[in-house]
Amino acid sequence: MTSTTSTTSTAGPDGAGTDPAPGGGPLPPVAPEVLAEAVESLSARLRKKLDAAVEGCAAAAVAGADGSVTVRFGEDAVVTLRPGPSGVVAEAAQAVCGCLLAPRCLHRAAVLGAAPLADPSELPDTCAAGPGPGLAEAEAGTAPADGGGAGAGVPVGGGAGAAADARSDAESRAGGGAAAGAHDGGGGAGAGSVASGGAAAVPAYGAEPLTRAQLAAGAALWTAAAEALAAGVTAGGAVVQAELLRAAHSARLAGLPHAEAAALRVVRGLRGARERRAGQRLTDLAAAFAELLRVAALLAAGTGGPGVTGGGRRAYAAGGSLRVQGLCREPVLSATGYGGVVTHLLGEDGARYSVSDVRPGGLARARGAGAASVALGGAVLDHAGLARGGLRVVGATVSADGRLGAGRGVRATPVPGLSWAAEPLAALFARPAAQALAAQQADGAPDSEAALLGCDVQVAGAAGDHLLVRELSPDGTVRADAPLLRLCPAHPHPELAHTANLRRLAGYPGLAVRVLGRPDLDRAATLRPLAVGPVPGAEYTLRLPAEWLDRADLGYDRLQGSHFPEGATPGTAAGSCEPGTDPLADSPLWRVRRLLEAGVAGGRRAVAESARGPEPLSAYGPLRRAGFGAAADLAGALVLEADRRPRNSFGRLTEASADAYARAWLAASTHLSAAHRSLVAASWT
């Protein structure tokens, strides 16, 4: 057994001590249920010491020649982790300790708590429904492909343009069932909603009814999430996280991969916030909590559907014969190490399709995948050619989100591509951007924010790394009522071409550009462009090579001086343009957001403190004066619930209900998301 140099350690009441000496190897990933079981087996006395014991375990880890990892506690206790063939500690027997209290000892639980959480895709298949998509893949914007899929996943977030799927789902369903239940004081948010007999409830939208196991898993998930929210980051240590992990494992066994991924995302967010990791934002953790509570509330109420339960594997249906035309390609790069490309396609009937190739590999793969071969029906074509060409697909298989599969019976033949000025591609640019965005939001689809939007614009200037433009009317003139739109890089990584291309475009004020991108529903009047091209009929516009077919993919192609009008020189006043007023920044909704984030950071105590000021009710006066009366009411209800101190029949103070507090927090968060999106939509008009 490998050992480390002995140093002074502090012994606990159980006779254990932590060795702060640095180790020589990282801790392997641990299955969530293994950690949850280890924490549950601890006594109440040892649980209080767990958070302190976790510190320093990762630094003291030493890798052995046989693949094991050891951590020494004092002189008499050594914890050994022996991961399986997948490199994951997936069973309790793979984590052993040499002390007398093992396996119910503090040392073993501390080492497991310091190890990273394993992705569900790395774990054995433990439920009949099959393993759900891994959290790392979900965060990367991908999901595991089935046998008929092309590539390794479909983009749903990350570099593919959508926000984290937890936030996008929560905001797109703002004002939905979860909000109604939260605002009305019960409606399907707590364990009590599934306590009447245990029979499977009939969900809305005609979906299959949830099973008893799924109802129970939803109730357990809600209870754990409510307790974690009430604790906040400050008190959300290893014990609170273990309860969430146990609930996540129950969701996995019940065939609820989306709920499992939401719970694991919250646990990882709590860990990152407590460790003060770089890049960890409180806003992201608040969005993760909102999504977890929303999903748990709907599950506990018996409301199913693919958007709530999730799918273990993407289902493909027969699509017959299709003729699709390439729109553009988009690099995908995530913080979890996934990279690749997505090529967006358009059918003759205007339906949206995509072909993706997203796998582990990071930046190198994101850059190289743009010219990789397309694995679809034997078509001899790469993604660069497909983005400017087309395909005739026979025996196509299509997923619900428009992904084209590559099953055995699929046959694809390349066809000549079309320019953006030809139908059906020209229809993307026929309507004003505000109307197109309103139509997307009216659809009510969970992934409506991922829909591409096209418009013709005129360059106004730059504001930092952003490009400011005004929308053009069909006759080529700037609309009189056109708002100032902001074009932001679809991905800010400096090794990708997005930012450099926008900076070059900003140097040519007055240039007419046709833009295809994805609206950013978190910012006012903001579009994240994926490709640009010349405006048909305009004189002062781009001059792209003929082989580019009148479009440039901003993530891969780099604009040069020859691509601009002859005689045009970069303007010197490009950076003097100032953006207009921002309705989001000017609105007092930041008061509600700050209150919600304070609750995530400090728990219900931090929210209750805001009610103990000299004039607590006057803090929401600006909200009412600005017309946000409902937001003020929900924020006030949240503060009152957080400060509630009930008493029993003997007059003694008792623990307040975490369930009621979570419902009040979710109601305020859901309303804030709805109000936020309404302001964003209004900023486009």
Secondary structure, DSSP 8 states (H G I E B T S, - for coil): ---------EE-TTS-EE--S--SS----B-HHHHHHHHHTS-HHHHHHHHHHHTTTTTT-EE-TTS-EEEEETTTEEEEE---TTSSB-SGGGEEE-STTTTSSHHHHHHHHHS-B--GGGS---STT-----HHHHHHT-----TTBSSS----SGGGS---HHHHHHHHTTTSHHHHHHHTT-TT-SGGGG-STT-----STT-----HHHHHHHHHHHHHHHHHHHHHHHH--HHHHHHHHHHHHHHHHTT-HHHHHHHHHHHHHHHHHHTT-TT--HHHHHHHHHHHHHHHHHHHTT---HHHH--SS--EEEEEEEEEEEEEEEEEE-TTSEEEEEEEEEETTS-EEEEEEEEE-HHHHHHHGGGSB--STT---BHHHHHTSEEEEEEEEEETT-BBB--TT-EEEEE----TTSTTGGGGGSS-HHHHHHHHHHH--TTGGG--EEEEEEEEEEETTEEEEEEB-TTSSB-TT--EEEE--SS--TTSSHHHHHHHHHTSTT-EEEEEEEE-TTSTTEEEEEEEE--TT-SSB----GGGTT-EETTT----GGGS-TT----S-GGG------HHHHSTTHHHHHHHHHHHHHHHHHHHHGGGSSSSGGGGHHHHHTT-HHHHHHHHHHHHHHT---B-TTS-B----HHHHHHHHHHHHHHHHHHHHHHHHHHT-
